[in-house]
Amino acid sequence: MARAANPKNAPGPGGRVAADERVVLGDGCAIATTLYGAANAGRARVALVHSLAMDRVFWRPVAGRLAGHAAVLTYDARGHGESDKPAGPYSTALFARDLAQLLDHFDWPSAVVAGASMGGCVALDFAAAYPERAAGLGLIDTTAWYGPEARQQWGERAKRAQDAGLGTLVGFQIERWFGAAFRTAHPGVVQRAVDSFLRNDVDAYAASCAMLGACDLRAALPRVKAPTVVLVGEEDYATPVAMAEALERGIAGARLIVLAGARHFTPLEKPDAVAAELRRLAGAMAAR
């Protein structure tokens, strides 16, 4: 893996210094990263994986609340944001391997790993495949399996994007991402999410949709040994509360928290609550 010659340093959330760097993985795919703070001895480390069609900016509100307590790594998953967009097929196992290589690059033997929606599937796969590297697990607005019609439903969404453009999905997405009251009160947050969505490469988006349609990690749940928190919006109908309850039942010792009045993008709707639960996981890691 190659390190960028001149990582950019810029003020992050709360004025904390954030370092941007492109990391080239073993298969040549370059991944755009932002690291908030340094992982000093005894300091917790948190890696955050974003939702489908978003990028690492998705995590800024949460990262800003965590940066005083832990080193925080955010990144654009392959096929997303400023990272390379190689042709598919994609899989959660591939994305989990990407994360493992990023941790290697930053000399992180382990980390609290948290993901939202697509990122939660990746985080779950990572925790099952690399149990010694997952010091804690945050599963946010996500699922182990989207159900028996998932391949068809995700395939239809991908085909619509390829045939008619991502813009035709915006109205559908906004209502899934945010509740009506939040949309009215925070139009800037909503618009930034829409802008990120529209910047996607449509073929990479389709490959990511196919990945989620094929995702079935139910058998992986008993292999998760990390302390786990499952968070879900009370009004989330993309990955509803019943899916979060299945995660809680399947992972020994998992805690479930339902966030009142929130929909699918709780890291944007409820960053204080999400950050508080991840701080709890990070605090347990630092205390070991």
Summary of the structure (lengths in Angstrom):
residues: 288
radius of gyration: 17.3
end to end distance: 29.5
largest distance: 51.7
contacts: 1070
relative contact order: 0.16
helix: 48%
strand: 20%
